[in-house]
Amino acid sequence: MRAEHNLRNLITDVPGLKIGQAEDLRLGSGVTVVVFDGPAVASIDVRGGGPGTRETALLDPAQTVEGIDAIALSGGSAFGLDAASGLQAWLREQNRGFAVRSARVPIVPAAILFDLLNGGDKDWGRFPPYRELAYTAAATADVDFALGSVGAGTGATTVNCKGGVGSASARSAKGFLVGALAITNAAGSVLIGNGPWFWAAPYERGDEFGGRGFPAVFPTTAFEPRTKGNPGENTALVVVATDAILTKAQAKRLAVMAQSGLSRAIYPVHTPLDGDVVFAVSTGRRVLGEPLPALTELGTLAANVVARAIARGVFEAASLSWPGAAVSWKDRFGGEKLTR
């Protein structure tokens, strides 16, 4: 299918948000932030067995806070939760946040992935670097951003291939925009067998992740579940955004439906080894209309966009330079390494 006219094929095709990224190639890790122009309605769906999050309880539809200011996605396992503090610091300088009389508290949910054993130099001293990386990412956030081995996807891996940052977007039949940002560090595989085919191939638009389609004959081992690592060492982090005006309950349903995109792109998925989460966000630009059929259409499209974003992140990734580092799709089928 051909790419849509006038879309970047990035989550930032949805108006009202920007993406910032910062990484340290020696560390082999980094941070990706989503910064909203104003408070955005959001919710979350968690399916992985080992999630690491901050400030996600308030995304439940029953909780008081109606809008969030940003989302922090980070490597570093639990150390990476410091990224939310760096993002908060930048937002506070912009006078952003939930107002409590004269005080303002930036609302920044966060999620992390495990990349501590990828060969990078994690001897960072007393304090981990994720707070400063997140501040830098926020200060440089824009509508255009890189994919692959950048930001939170710098040290990401899958069972048989380098992971990374991916994004995709689409427009619904009624004109609503839906975009996804995915950082893939999954226990399972995004490739069928040993590749170069992607499980997400039926949803590909143009040649956004190589245009290889499905293999003519599926490898006999394609459906044998293979996973890497141990509990807590993996995770796919996803943000889905739309310009449709949603309530928190509707955002929750959008997140639930968007989780199907992980199942279309990763095999196996939602394992006890993963911390898979999907944030769903409304930037509130266009009235939804008849809610049930409209939300059904948005959720269906969101799942497709998530699958594409996951595959693009692996397709665009580059291998890190140290011995034993995960090999990228492009290195296996043509590409180059990142150097420290």
VMD Tcl script that draws the C-alpha trace (Angstrom):
set ca {
  {0.00 0.00 0.00}
  {1.30 3.46 -0.83}
  {2.22 5.97 1.88}
  {-0.39 8.65 2.55}
  {0.11 12.06 0.97}
  {1.42 14.84 3.23}
  {2.15 12.54 6.18}
  {5.67 12.07 7.58}
  {4.71 8.56 8.69}
  {5.58 9.58 12.24}
  {3.53 9.95 15.41}
  {4.04 13.71 15.07}
  {1.60 13.72 12.15}
  {-0.90 13.96 14.99}
  {-0.96 17.68 15.85}
  {-0.17 18.72 19.40}
  {2.97 16.78 20.26}
  {6.71 16.62 19.69}
  {9.36 13.94 20.18}
  {12.76 14.48 21.77}
  {15.61 11.97 22.00}
  {19.03 11.78 23.59}
  {21.46 8.90 23.85}
  {24.99 7.98 24.87}
  {26.57 5.41 22.55}
  {29.27 4.55 25.08}
  {26.57 3.88 27.65}
  {24.54 2.01 25.05}
  {21.30 3.57 26.26}
  {19.14 6.65 26.02}
  {15.81 8.40 26.47}
  {12.86 9.26 24.23}
  {10.27 11.80 25.39}
  {6.83 12.77 24.12}
  {6.02 16.41 24.91}
  {2.47 17.68 24.43}
  {1.64 21.27 23.49}
  {-0.96 21.31 26.27}
  {-2.43 18.84 28.77}
  {-3.43 15.67 26.91}
  {-5.99 13.07 27.91}
  {-4.27 9.70 28.34}
  {-4.61 6.18 29.63}
  {-2.52 2.99 29.63}
  {-2.83 -0.74 29.08}
  {-0.19 -3.08 30.55}
  {0.15 -6.62 29.18}
  {3.76 -7.62 29.88}
  {4.61 -9.61 32.98}
  {7.47 -7.36 34.15}
  {6.60 -3.67 33.66}
  {8.57 -0.76 35.10}
  {6.54 2.45 35.31}
  {6.04 5.74 37.15}
  {2.88 7.85 37.59}
  {0.75 5.40 35.60}
  {-1.87 4.81 38.32}
  {-3.27 8.29 37.65}
  {-4.05 7.24 34.06}
  {-6.86 5.02 35.29}
  {-10.18 6.58 34.16}
  {-11.33 6.76 37.80}
  {-8.42 8.96 38.91}
  {-8.61 12.74 39.27}
  {-5.96 14.15 36.94}
  {-7.44 14.60 33.46}
  {-4.39 15.67 31.48}
  {-0.69 14.83 31.26}
  {2.14 17.06 30.07}
  {4.59 14.51 28.68}
  {5.69 10.87 28.67}
  {9.22 9.62 29.37}
  {10.44 6.36 27.81}
  {13.89 5.21 28.84}
  {16.49 2.49 28.86}
  {18.29 1.68 32.07}
  {15.71 -0.55 33.75}
  {14.54 0.98 37.07}
  {17.42 3.48 36.96}
  {15.80 4.93 33.84}
  {12.76 6.07 35.81}
  {14.92 9.09 36.69}
  {14.17 10.28 33.16}
  {10.78 11.54 34.32}
  {12.51 13.92 36.76}
  {14.61 15.47 34.00}
  {11.53 15.91 31.84}
  {9.66 17.43 34.78}
  {12.52 19.88 35.35}
  {12.28 21.12 31.76}
  {8.47 21.39 31.91}
  {8.68 23.33 35.18}
  {10.91 25.87 33.47}
  {8.14 26.29 30.90}
  {5.61 26.87 33.71}
  {3.80 23.68 32.74}
  {1.95 21.35 35.08}
  {-1.12 20.53 37.14}
  {-2.12 23.65 39.07}
  {-2.54 23.39 42.84}
  {-3.22 26.98 43.89}
  {0.08 28.76 43.14}
  {2.07 25.56 42.58}
  {2.41 23.66 39.31}
  {3.36 20.00 39.12}
  {4.22 18.63 35.65}
  {2.48 15.28 35.14}
  {4.92 12.88 33.49}
  {4.11 9.16 33.35}
  {7.13 7.03 32.48}
  {8.06 3.50 31.43}
  {11.41 1.77 31.08}
  {13.09 -1.12 29.30}
  {16.02 -3.28 30.37}
  {19.29 -2.70 28.45}
  {21.85 -3.07 31.25}
  {23.55 -6.15 29.78}
  {24.02 -5.03 26.17}
  {27.76 -4.43 26.43}
  {27.73 -0.67 27.07}
  {29.65 1.06 29.85}
  {27.15 1.27 32.70}
  {29.69 2.45 35.29}
  {28.05 5.87 35.59}
  {29.04 6.65 39.17}
  {26.69 7.71 41.95}
  {23.73 8.87 39.85}
  {22.50 7.38 36.57}
  {22.51 9.73 33.55}
  {18.87 9.41 32.56}
  {17.65 12.60 34.23}
  {20.07 14.74 32.22}
  {19.43 12.77 29.03}
  {15.70 13.40 29.40}
  {16.24 17.13 29.98}
  {18.32 17.30 26.80}
  {15.70 15.32 24.89}
  {12.90 17.63 26.03}
  {14.84 20.76 25.13}
  {15.36 19.51 21.58}
  {11.91 17.98 20.96}
  {10.52 18.54 17.46}
  {8.09 17.10 14.93}
  {10.93 15.44 12.99}
  {13.00 12.77 14.71}
  {15.23 9.83 13.90}
  {14.33 6.14 14.01}
  {16.36 3.06 14.89}
  {19.24 2.98 17.39}
  {18.49 6.34 19.00}
  {16.93 7.56 22.23}
  {15.40 4.82 24.35}
  {15.99 2.38 21.50}
  {19.78 2.81 21.50}
  {20.46 -0.40 23.42}
  {17.25 -2.25 22.58}
  {17.37 -5.82 21.29}
  {15.10 -8.73 20.36}
  {15.83 -12.45 20.48}
  {17.54 -12.45 17.07}
  {17.97 -8.84 15.95}
  {18.77 -5.31 17.14}
  {15.70 -3.40 18.33}
  {15.06 0.32 18.19}
  {12.72 3.30 17.90}
  {9.99 3.08 15.27}
  {7.03 5.20 14.30}
  {4.15 5.21 11.82}
  {0.91 7.08 11.16}
  {-2.33 6.85 9.22}
  {-5.53 8.76 8.56}
  {-8.92 7.17 9.16}
  {-11.74 7.17 6.63}
  {-13.32 10.04 8.58}
  {-10.09 12.02 8.61}
  {-8.84 11.34 12.14}
  {-5.10 11.01 12.52}
  {-3.55 8.12 14.44}
  {0.17 7.73 15.08}
  {2.36 5.34 17.05}
  {5.80 5.48 18.63}
  {7.32 2.11 19.56}
  {10.56 1.18 21.28}
  {11.11 -2.52 20.69}
  {13.23 -4.45 23.18}
  {11.13 -7.61 23.04}
  {11.87 -11.06 24.43}
  {10.48 -12.53 21.21}
  {11.11 -11.96 17.50}
  {9.89 -9.34 15.05}
  {11.19 -11.54 12.20}
  {9.76 -14.74 10.77}
  {12.37 -17.40 11.41}
  {15.73 -15.77 10.76}
  {14.27 -13.10 8.50}
  {14.35 -10.94 6.49}
  {10.55 -11.12 6.64}
  {8.55 -9.25 9.29}
  {5.50 -10.62 11.07}
  {3.93 -7.19 10.47}
  {4.26 -7.53 6.67}
  {0.48 -7.49 5.89}
  {0.21 -4.02 7.41}
  {3.22 -2.46 5.67}
  {2.72 0.71 3.61}
  {5.07 1.18 0.72}
  {8.50 -0.21 1.54}
  {8.65 1.31 5.03}
  {10.36 -1.80 6.41}
  {11.83 -3.30 3.29}
  {8.79 -4.47 1.33}
  {9.76 -8.15 1.68}
  {6.24 -9.42 2.41}
  {5.82 -12.95 3.75}
  {8.14 -15.79 2.72}
  {6.85 -17.97 -0.12}
  {7.12 -20.92 2.26}
  {7.17 -20.37 6.01}
  {10.27 -21.79 7.72}
  {9.47 -24.96 9.65}
  {10.75 -23.30 12.83}
  {8.78 -20.05 12.38}
  {6.18 -20.88 15.03}
  {8.58 -22.26 17.61}
  {8.64 -19.68 20.42}
  {12.14 -18.32 21.03}
  {12.90 -15.76 23.70}
  {15.94 -13.97 25.06}
  {17.01 -13.13 28.57}
  {15.34 -13.49 31.92}
  {12.35 -11.81 33.60}
  {12.68 -8.02 33.54}
  {15.23 -7.90 30.71}
  {12.89 -6.98 27.86}
  {9.84 -4.84 26.94}
  {8.06 -3.01 24.12}
  {7.11 0.56 24.99}
  {4.38 2.11 22.82}
  {2.62 5.46 22.63}
  {-0.46 5.79 20.42}
  {-1.80 9.28 19.74}
  {-4.85 10.64 17.96}
  {-6.31 14.07 17.27}
  {-9.81 12.80 18.13}
  {-11.28 14.20 21.35}
  {-11.44 11.29 23.81}
  {-12.35 10.80 27.45}
  {-9.94 8.88 29.68}
  {-12.22 5.84 29.42}
  {-12.14 6.04 25.62}
  {-8.34 6.45 25.70}
  {-8.17 3.31 27.82}
  {-10.18 1.37 25.21}
  {-7.91 2.74 22.47}
  {-4.86 1.46 24.40}
  {-6.46 -1.97 24.81}
  {-7.24 -2.24 21.09}
  {-3.79 -0.94 20.12}
  {-2.16 -3.79 22.06}
  {-3.22 -6.07 19.20}
  {-0.53 -4.40 17.15}
  {2.13 -5.97 19.36}
  {0.61 -9.39 18.68}
  {0.76 -8.71 14.93}
  {4.44 -7.72 15.02}
  {6.15 -9.75 17.79}
  {6.17 -13.52 18.37}
  {5.80 -14.50 21.17}
  {4.51 -11.39 22.94}
  {3.24 -10.29 26.37}
  {5.42 -12.92 28.01}
  {6.39 -13.09 31.69}
  {9.76 -11.79 30.47}
  {8.37 -8.55 28.99}
  {7.09 -5.28 30.45}
  {4.92 -4.35 27.46}
  {2.86 -1.16 27.89}
  {0.76 0.96 25.56}
  {-0.05 4.59 26.36}
  {-2.98 6.04 24.42}
  {-3.23 9.81 24.15}
  {-5.72 12.31 22.74}
  {-4.47 15.75 21.76}
  {-8.12 16.83 21.46}
  {-8.41 18.55 18.10}
  {-11.50 16.96 16.45}
  {-14.89 15.84 17.80}
  {-15.19 12.06 17.69}
  {-18.81 11.94 16.55}
  {-20.80 8.72 17.09}
  {-18.51 7.26 19.75}
  {-18.86 3.49 19.43}
  {-18.27 3.03 15.69}
  {-15.75 5.89 15.61}
  {-13.70 4.47 18.48}
  {-13.85 1.02 16.91}
  {-12.36 2.43 13.71}
  {-9.66 4.33 15.62}
  {-8.67 1.29 17.66}
  {-8.48 -0.95 14.61}
  {-6.28 1.58 12.82}
  {-4.15 2.08 15.94}
  {-3.33 -1.64 16.13}
  {-2.17 -1.60 12.49}
  {-0.06 1.52 13.05}
  {1.56 -0.02 16.15}
  {2.54 -3.15 14.19}
  {4.13 -0.98 11.51}
  {5.99 1.17 14.05}
  {7.49 -1.91 15.73}
  {8.75 -3.31 12.42}
  {10.15 0.08 11.36}
  {12.13 0.35 14.60}
  {13.89 -2.96 13.93}
  {14.33 -2.22 10.21}
  {15.95 1.18 10.90}
  {18.21 0.04 13.75}
  {21.99 -0.09 13.48}
  {24.30 -2.48 15.33}
  {26.35 -1.12 18.20}
  {30.10 -1.48 17.78}
  {31.28 -3.63 20.67}
  {31.88 -7.39 20.43}
  {28.82 -9.50 21.09}
  {26.35 -6.66 20.44}
  {23.05 -7.59 18.83}
  {23.21 -7.65 15.03}
  {20.83 -5.29 13.25}
  {18.48 -6.17 10.40}
  {20.52 -3.90 8.13}
  {23.79 -5.51 9.20}
  {22.42 -8.93 8.36}
  {20.90 -7.80 5.08}
  {23.01 -4.69 4.31}
  {23.85 -1.74 6.58}
  {26.38 -0.13 8.92}
  {27.35 -0.06 12.62}
  {27.17 2.80 15.10}
  {30.50 3.63 16.76}
  {31.01 4.91 20.28}
}
mol new
graphics top color blue
foreach p $ca { graphics top sphere $p radius 0.5 }
foreach p [lrange $ca 0 end-1] q [lrange $ca 1 end] { graphics top cylinder $p $q radius 0.2 }
display resetview
